[in-house]
């Protein structure tokens, strides 16, 4: 190849990369429904695509981590339940229906395990305000002996949450990764009866950012989802935990 042709080829390569990047950004931006406040891509991603998406975000935001550390935070495709059969918009008002659809026994959602502070469902959000909205959305499952519990920093001190979990039965807990980790590690939040982890993935804020679009929310989420208590059970047939992205 002549020097001139070689230079032309080299100049064209970055251009192709930029074109691909622009195309990817366009496709992602096109999926953002500002009116509904959701990223519609999550409704079209199967388990493998979700795993790839998580891996891309880890690579982007975990640039200060070693390959081994990144590997430890990676979630495999077979750990994620495919929810592409859900055809409704992944908006807050549809969340209860989504939970019922992907529960083997929908009626069990209104019941709490006998053990205090041991929910069957944990819903993970990126921020306290959003978690508070989710609590209100799933309150239809709450009953006299079945609390929908606020497990995030806003509104409640951790001491209050510890007391609540130790003294009450709860079927559904809604929280942020950091506070959930703290409650697990201090023993107040039991995972013995956990059946499903639901990530509030589709929601976008006014700046069109979701929980995986910011380092401050993506990395705590990755550390939470990749805890051994969960990863061992994502693929455990005897006592599984379903990992769902809403």
N, C-alpha and C positions, 0 to 999 in steps of 0.2 A: 504494500500500500504506500502511495506517495505521501510525502509530508503534508501536502495540502489536504488530501483526502482524510488523512489521519486526524488533522486538526478539526476538520468539519465534523467527523464522527465524534470526537471528544466534546466538541461544543454542543452537539445534538443530545448527548447523553443526559446532562443536567436538565436540559429542556424537557426531555421525556419524563424525568423524575418529577419536575415541577408540575407538569401536566397531570400526572397521576395523582399527585398530592392535591392539586386544585379540584380534580374530579372527585376524589374521596371526600374532601371538605364540602363540595357542593352536595354530594349525596347525603352526607350527614346533616348538613343544614336544611336540606329539603325534607328531612324526616322530623324536624323540630316543629311541633304544632304549638305555637305560642298561645293560641286561643284556648286549647285544652290544657296547656301546661305540661305536655308530655313529649318525650322522644319516642316516636313510633317505631324506631328501629328495633327496640327490644321485643316488640310483638312479632317480629319476623326472624329473630335469631334463634336457631336451635341450640342444642347443648354445645356442639363443637364451635359454632360461631360465637357463643357467649364466652366460652373458654378462651378463644382467640382474642376476643375483645378485652377481656380481663388481662390477658398476657400483654397486650399492646399498651394498656394503661399502666401496668406495672413497669414495663420497660421505660415508658415516658417519665413517670414520676419517681421511679426508684433508681434513678441514675447514680445515686450515691451508694447503692448497695452492691454487694458482690454477686456474681452469678449464683453462688450457693444460696445466698439470702433470698434472691429473687425466686429461685427454685422452691424454696421452703414456703413462699407465699403464693405459689401458683396452684390454681384449682383446675383439676382435669375435667375433661368433657363428661366422663362417666360419673362425675360427682354432681352434675347439674341435671335437674329434671327438665325435660323438654315441655314447654308450655305454649308452643306455637299453635296448638289447637284452639287456644282462647282467641276468639275473633273480635271481642268487644274492645273499645278503647281502654287503655290501662289508666283510667282516671280514678280518683279517690272514691267516688260513689259506687264504682264497680268492684272495688276491692273485696267486699264481703262475698259477692257472687264468685269471684275468682277463688277465694279460699274454699268455698263450698265445692266448686268444681274439682279442685285438686286435693280434696280430702276423701279418703276411702269411706268415711262415715261422716257426712256433713253435720248430722245431729250432734256429733261429739264436740263440735266447736262451741256449743253452749254449755258444755260441762267442763269442770276443772278437775284435774287429778287430785286425789285425796291428800297427797303430800303438799304441805304449804310451800309456796314459793317455787313451784315446779311446773311451769307452763308447758302445754303441748305445742304452743306456737310462739315463735319470736319474730317480730317484724323489725327490720333494721332500717333506720333512716339516717340521712346525712346531718340533720340539725334538729335541735330541740323544738323549734316552732313547727317544723314539718311533722315531727313525731307526734306533737299535740293534735295536729289535724287528723293524723291517722287514728289516734285513740278515739276521737269523736266518730270517725267513719266506721269503726268496727265495734262500736259500743252495743250494737244490736245483739252481740254474742254474750254480753255481760248479764249476770244474774245475781241473785242473793248470795250464792256461794261460789261465784265465778267472776272474779275481777278481771277487767282489762287494765293492766298495770302500766303506769308511766315510769319508764326506766331510762330517763334522760336527765341531764343536769338542770335544765330550765324548770322552774316552778318548785322543784323538790330537792332537798338536801339528801345526800347519800344515806345519812343516818336514818332519815324518815323512810327511805325506800327499803333499807335493811329491816327495819321494824315492821313495815308493811308486809314484806315478803315472808318474814318468819312467822307472822301472825295470821296470814290470810291465804286462802286458796286462790290461785290465779290460772286462768286458762290461756290467756294471751298477754304477752308482754311486748311493749313497743318501746324501743330505745335507740340510742346512738352507740356506735361501737365502743368508744372509750368507757362510757358508763356501764355498759353491759359486761365488758371485760372486768371492770373493777368489782362488780357485783358477783360475778362468777368466782373471781379469785378470793374474795373475802367469805365465800361460802353461803351468801344470802340467796343467790339465784342458783337453783338446782337444775341440772340438765337431764335428770333421770327419766323424766317423762316426755322429753322433747321429741316431737314428731316432724316438725318442719321449721325451716328458717326461710323467711321471705325478705328479699331485698327490695327496697323501694327504689327501683332502678330507673323507671321511665320518667319520673317527675323531673321537671326542669324549673329553675327559678326565673325571675324576670330578666336575667342576663342570659337565659337559655342554657344554663349549666345544670348538669345532673350530679348525682353523688359520685360518679366515676370521672367527672370532668375537672376536678380540683384535687391537688395533692393533699390538702388538709382534710379532705373527706375520703378520698380513694385509698390512701395508705392505711388509715385506721380500719377501714372496711376490709381491706385485704388481710390485715393482721388478725382481724376477728374471724373471718370466714375460714382462715387456714389454721386455726387452733386445732390441736390434736384431738380434743374432745369431739370436734365436728368431723374432721377429715376421716377419722377412723370409722365413723358411722354413716358417712355419705354413701358408702358402698357395702355397708354391713346388712346382710339380708335378715339377720335375726332381730336387730334393733335399729332399723334405719332412720336417718334424718334426711328428709327431702329438702334439697336446696332449690328454691324457686326465685326467679327474678321477675318482678312485676313491673 
